[in-house]
Amino acid sequence: MFTGIIETLGTITALVKEQENLHITVVSELTSELKIDQSVAHNGVCLTVVAIEGHQYTVTAIKETLLKTNVGQWNVGDKLNLERAMKLGDRLDGHIVQGHVDQIGTCVAIREAEGSWYFTFEYDAQTNNVTIEKGSITVNGTSLTVVDSQKNAFSVAIIPYTYEHTNFHTFAIGTPVNLEFDVIGKYVARLYEIGK
């Protein structure tokens, strides 16, 4: 369980394919605090630490993860939003985030607005995922509030701190992102479908 409040950025230092798995090595200031078997969200994808060496650690993505996220498009040198799992009893500053990506979205617009930024993302509406105005959404693991909700798109407003301390500052038109829709909203949508 995560909150969507990014702790720091990490940088990919190695990608090793092994059969259908991908081993991802990351250098981060968090490494010294990690342990084997710990869950860490990488751009919103919950992955398990399998090795630690110096300031670097390695996680493994299986085929299912590669199919449903943008992990397979990562490159050495890419910056990743990192968050360790929430501690029981901590404040929930973001929203309930599982680290289970629902689908990939695409950045289709970026607008600077006197110190803040508006990002618009499109996604495949056939998956029946929905957003609502002022509802929660996770983009690359970052908990955000929806400011404009459409059938297959939404916008979020980014403050300077978030822009600088996450990988949002690396986004361009066409950047693929991992989307996790609000878990409560997913249950409500599912119950609505069952009740039809």
Contacts in CASP RR format, 6 or more apart in sequence:
PFRMAT RR
TARGET T0000
AUTHOR 0000-0000-0000
METHOD contacts of the structure
MODEL  1
MFTGIIETLGTITALVKEQENLHITVVSELTSELKIDQSVAHNGVCLTVV
AIEGHQYTVTAIKETLLKTNVGQWNVGDKLNLERAMKLGDRLDGHIVQGH
VDQIGTCVAIREAEGSWYFTFEYDAQTNNVTIEKGSITVNGTSLTVVDSQ
KNAFSVAIIPYTYEHTNFHTFAIGTPVNLEFDVIGKYVARLYEIGK
1 85 0 8 1.000
1 86 0 8 1.000
1 96 0 8 1.000
1 97 0 8 1.000
1 98 0 8 1.000
2 41 0 8 1.000
2 44 0 8 1.000
2 46 0 8 1.000
2 83 0 8 1.000
2 85 0 8 1.000
2 86 0 8 1.000
2 97 0 8 1.000
2 98 0 8 1.000
2 99 0 8 1.000
2 141 0 8 1.000
3 83 0 8 1.000
3 86 0 8 1.000
3 90 0 8 1.000
3 92 0 8 1.000
3 93 0 8 1.000
3 94 0 8 1.000
3 95 0 8 1.000
3 96 0 8 1.000
3 97 0 8 1.000
3 143 0 8 1.000
4 41 0 8 1.000
4 44 0 8 1.000
4 83 0 8 1.000
4 94 0 8 1.000
4 95 0 8 1.000
4 97 0 8 1.000
4 138 0 8 1.000
4 141 0 8 1.000
4 142 0 8 1.000
4 143 0 8 1.000
5 83 0 8 1.000
5 93 0 8 1.000
5 94 0 8 1.000
5 143 0 8 1.000
6 81 0 8 1.000
6 82 0 8 1.000
6 83 0 8 1.000
6 141 0 8 1.000
6 142 0 8 1.000
6 162 0 8 1.000
6 165 0 8 1.000
6 166 0 8 1.000
7 30 0 8 1.000
7 82 0 8 1.000
7 83 0 8 1.000
7 84 0 8 1.000
8 28 0 8 1.000
8 29 0 8 1.000
8 30 0 8 1.000
8 82 0 8 1.000
8 165 0 8 1.000
9 28 0 8 1.000
9 79 0 8 1.000
9 80 0 8 1.000
9 81 0 8 1.000
9 82 0 8 1.000
9 165 0 8 1.000
9 166 0 8 1.000
9 167 0 8 1.000
10 26 0 8 1.000
10 27 0 8 1.000
10 28 0 8 1.000
10 30 0 8 1.000
10 79 0 8 1.000
10 80 0 8 1.000
10 82 0 8 1.000
11 26 0 8 1.000
11 27 0 8 1.000
11 28 0 8 1.000
11 77 0 8 1.000
11 78 0 8 1.000
11 79 0 8 1.000
11 80 0 8 1.000
12 24 0 8 1.000
12 25 0 8 1.000
12 26 0 8 1.000
12 74 0 8 1.000
12 75 0 8 1.000
12 76 0 8 1.000
12 77 0 8 1.000
12 78 0 8 1.000
12 80 0 8 1.000
13 25 0 8 1.000
13 26 0 8 1.000
13 27 0 8 1.000
13 56 0 8 1.000
13 76 0 8 1.000
13 77 0 8 1.000
14 23 0 8 1.000
14 24 0 8 1.000
14 25 0 8 1.000
14 58 0 8 1.000
14 76 0 8 1.000
15 22 0 8 1.000
15 23 0 8 1.000
15 24 0 8 1.000
15 25 0 8 1.000
15 74 0 8 1.000
15 75 0 8 1.000
15 76 0 8 1.000
16 22 0 8 1.000
16 23 0 8 1.000
16 25 0 8 1.000
17 23 0 8 1.000
20 62 0 8 1.000
20 63 0 8 1.000
20 66 0 8 1.000
21 60 0 8 1.000
21 61 0 8 1.000
21 62 0 8 1.000
21 63 0 8 1.000
22 60 0 8 1.000
22 61 0 8 1.000
22 66 0 8 1.000
22 71 0 8 1.000
22 72 0 8 1.000
23 50 0 8 1.000
23 58 0 8 1.000
23 59 0 8 1.000
23 60 0 8 1.000
24 42 0 8 1.000
24 47 0 8 1.000
24 58 0 8 1.000
24 59 0 8 1.000
24 60 0 8 1.000
24 61 0 8 1.000
24 71 0 8 1.000
24 74 0 8 1.000
25 56 0 8 1.000
25 57 0 8 1.000
25 58 0 8 1.000
26 42 0 8 1.000
26 56 0 8 1.000
26 57 0 8 1.000
26 58 0 8 1.000
26 59 0 8 1.000
26 80 0 8 1.000
26 82 0 8 1.000
27 55 0 8 1.000
27 56 0 8 1.000
28 55 0 8 1.000
28 56 0 8 1.000
28 57 0 8 1.000
28 82 0 8 1.000
29 55 0 8 1.000
30 40 0 8 1.000
30 82 0 8 1.000
30 84 0 8 1.000
31 52 0 8 1.000
31 54 0 8 1.000
31 55 0 8 1.000
31 56 0 8 1.000
31 57 0 8 1.000
32 55 0 8 1.000
33 84 0 8 1.000
34 40 0 8 1.000
34 49 0 8 1.000
34 52 0 8 1.000
34 57 0 8 1.000
34 84 0 8 1.000
35 49 0 8 1.000
35 52 0 8 1.000
36 49 0 8 1.000
36 50 0 8 1.000
36 51 0 8 1.000
36 52 0 8 1.000
37 48 0 8 1.000
37 49 0 8 1.000
38 48 0 8 1.000
38 49 0 8 1.000
38 84 0 8 1.000
38 85 0 8 1.000
39 46 0 8 1.000
39 47 0 8 1.000
39 48 0 8 1.000
39 49 0 8 1.000
39 84 0 8 1.000
39 85 0 8 1.000
40 46 0 8 1.000
40 47 0 8 1.000
40 48 0 8 1.000
40 49 0 8 1.000
40 59 0 8 1.000
40 82 0 8 1.000
40 83 0 8 1.000
40 84 0 8 1.000
40 85 0 8 1.000
41 47 0 8 1.000
41 81 0 8 1.000
41 82 0 8 1.000
41 83 0 8 1.000
41 84 0 8 1.000
41 85 0 8 1.000
41 97 0 8 1.000
41 99 0 8 1.000
41 141 0 8 1.000
42 59 0 8 1.000
42 71 0 8 1.000
42 80 0 8 1.000
42 81 0 8 1.000
42 82 0 8 1.000
43 69 0 8 1.000
43 70 0 8 1.000
43 71 0 8 1.000
43 80 0 8 1.000
43 81 0 8 1.000
43 140 0 8 1.000
43 141 0 8 1.000
43 167 0 8 1.000
43 177 0 8 1.000
43 178 0 8 1.000
44 81 0 8 1.000
44 83 0 8 1.000
44 97 0 8 1.000
44 99 0 8 1.000
44 101 0 8 1.000
44 138 0 8 1.000
44 140 0 8 1.000
44 141 0 8 1.000
44 178 0 8 1.000
44 180 0 8 1.000
45 61 0 8 1.000
45 65 0 8 1.000
45 69 0 8 1.000
45 71 0 8 1.000
45 99 0 8 1.000
45 101 0 8 1.000
45 178 0 8 1.000
46 98 0 8 1.000
46 99 0 8 1.000
46 100 0 8 1.000
47 59 0 8 1.000
47 60 0 8 1.000
47 61 0 8 1.000
47 65 0 8 1.000
48 59 0 8 1.000
48 60 0 8 1.000
49 57 0 8 1.000
49 58 0 8 1.000
49 59 0 8 1.000
50 58 0 8 1.000
50 59 0 8 1.000
50 60 0 8 1.000
51 57 0 8 1.000
51 58 0 8 1.000
52 58 0 8 1.000
61 69 0 8 1.000
61 71 0 8 1.000
61 72 0 8 1.000
65 71 0 8 1.000
66 72 0 8 1.000
68 101 0 8 1.000
68 102 0 8 1.000
68 103 0 8 1.000
68 104 0 8 1.000
69 101 0 8 1.000
69 104 0 8 1.000
69 178 0 8 1.000
70 104 0 8 1.000
70 176 0 8 1.000
70 177 0 8 1.000
70 178 0 8 1.000
73 176 0 8 1.000
74 80 0 8 1.000
78 167 0 8 1.000
79 167 0 8 1.000
79 170 0 8 1.000
80 167 0 8 1.000
81 140 0 8 1.000
81 141 0 8 1.000
81 142 0 8 1.000
81 166 0 8 1.000
81 167 0 8 1.000
83 141 0 8 1.000
86 92 0 8 1.000
93 143 0 8 1.000
94 136 0 8 1.000
94 143 0 8 1.000
95 136 0 8 1.000
95 138 0 8 1.000
95 143 0 8 1.000
95 182 0 8 1.000
96 182 0 8 1.000
96 183 0 8 1.000
96 184 0 8 1.000
97 138 0 8 1.000
97 141 0 8 1.000
97 143 0 8 1.000
97 180 0 8 1.000
97 183 0 8 1.000
98 180 0 8 1.000
98 183 0 8 1.000
99 138 0 8 1.000
99 141 0 8 1.000
99 180 0 8 1.000
100 180 0 8 1.000
101 178 0 8 1.000
101 179 0 8 1.000
101 180 0 8 1.000
102 127 0 8 1.000
102 129 0 8 1.000
102 179 0 8 1.000
102 180 0 8 1.000
102 181 0 8 1.000
102 186 0 8 1.000
103 123 0 8 1.000
103 124 0 8 1.000
103 127 0 8 1.000
103 129 0 8 1.000
103 179 0 8 1.000
104 123 0 8 1.000
104 176 0 8 1.000
104 177 0 8 1.000
104 178 0 8 1.000
104 179 0 8 1.000
105 121 0 8 1.000
105 122 0 8 1.000
105 123 0 8 1.000
105 124 0 8 1.000
105 176 0 8 1.000
105 177 0 8 1.000
105 178 0 8 1.000
105 179 0 8 1.000
106 121 0 8 1.000
106 122 0 8 1.000
106 123 0 8 1.000
106 174 0 8 1.000
106 175 0 8 1.000
106 176 0 8 1.000
106 177 0 8 1.000
107 119 0 8 1.000
107 120 0 8 1.000
107 121 0 8 1.000
107 171 0 8 1.000
107 172 0 8 1.000
107 173 0 8 1.000
107 174 0 8 1.000
107 175 0 8 1.000
107 176 0 8 1.000
107 177 0 8 1.000
108 120 0 8 1.000
108 121 0 8 1.000
108 122 0 8 1.000
108 153 0 8 1.000
108 173 0 8 1.000
108 174 0 8 1.000
109 118 0 8 1.000
109 119 0 8 1.000
109 120 0 8 1.000
109 155 0 8 1.000
109 173 0 8 1.000
110 117 0 8 1.000
110 118 0 8 1.000
110 119 0 8 1.000
110 120 0 8 1.000
110 171 0 8 1.000
110 172 0 8 1.000
110 173 0 8 1.000
111 117 0 8 1.000
111 118 0 8 1.000
113 157 0 8 1.000
115 160 0 8 1.000
116 157 0 8 1.000
116 158 0 8 1.000
116 159 0 8 1.000
116 160 0 8 1.000
116 163 0 8 1.000
117 157 0 8 1.000
117 158 0 8 1.000
117 163 0 8 1.000
117 168 0 8 1.000
118 147 0 8 1.000
118 155 0 8 1.000
118 156 0 8 1.000
118 157 0 8 1.000
118 158 0 8 1.000
119 139 0 8 1.000
119 155 0 8 1.000
119 156 0 8 1.000
119 158 0 8 1.000
119 168 0 8 1.000
119 171 0 8 1.000
120 148 0 8 1.000
120 153 0 8 1.000
120 154 0 8 1.000
120 155 0 8 1.000
121 139 0 8 1.000
121 153 0 8 1.000
121 154 0 8 1.000
121 155 0 8 1.000
121 156 0 8 1.000
121 177 0 8 1.000
121 179 0 8 1.000
122 152 0 8 1.000
122 153 0 8 1.000
123 129 0 8 1.000
123 152 0 8 1.000
123 153 0 8 1.000
123 179 0 8 1.000
124 152 0 8 1.000
125 151 0 8 1.000
125 152 0 8 1.000
128 189 0 8 1.000
128 193 0 8 1.000
129 179 0 8 1.000
129 181 0 8 1.000
129 186 0 8 1.000
129 189 0 8 1.000
130 149 0 8 1.000
130 181 0 8 1.000
130 185 0 8 1.000
130 189 0 8 1.000
131 137 0 8 1.000
131 146 0 8 1.000
131 149 0 8 1.000
131 154 0 8 1.000
131 181 0 8 1.000
131 182 0 8 1.000
132 146 0 8 1.000
132 149 0 8 1.000
133 146 0 8 1.000
133 147 0 8 1.000
133 148 0 8 1.000
133 149 0 8 1.000
134 145 0 8 1.000
134 146 0 8 1.000
134 147 0 8 1.000
135 145 0 8 1.000
135 146 0 8 1.000
135 149 0 8 1.000
135 182 0 8 1.000
136 143 0 8 1.000
136 144 0 8 1.000
136 145 0 8 1.000
136 146 0 8 1.000
136 182 0 8 1.000
137 144 0 8 1.000
137 145 0 8 1.000
137 146 0 8 1.000
137 154 0 8 1.000
137 156 0 8 1.000
137 179 0 8 1.000
137 180 0 8 1.000
137 181 0 8 1.000
137 182 0 8 1.000
138 144 0 8 1.000
138 178 0 8 1.000
138 179 0 8 1.000
138 180 0 8 1.000
138 181 0 8 1.000
139 156 0 8 1.000
139 177 0 8 1.000
139 178 0 8 1.000
139 179 0 8 1.000
140 166 0 8 1.000
140 167 0 8 1.000
140 168 0 8 1.000
140 177 0 8 1.000
140 178 0 8 1.000
141 178 0 8 1.000
141 180 0 8 1.000
142 162 0 8 1.000
142 166 0 8 1.000
142 168 0 8 1.000
144 156 0 8 1.000
144 158 0 8 1.000
145 156 0 8 1.000
145 157 0 8 1.000
146 154 0 8 1.000
146 155 0 8 1.000
146 156 0 8 1.000
147 154 0 8 1.000
147 155 0 8 1.000
147 156 0 8 1.000
147 157 0 8 1.000
148 154 0 8 1.000
148 155 0 8 1.000
158 168 0 8 1.000
162 168 0 8 1.000
163 169 0 8 1.000
171 177 0 8 1.000
END
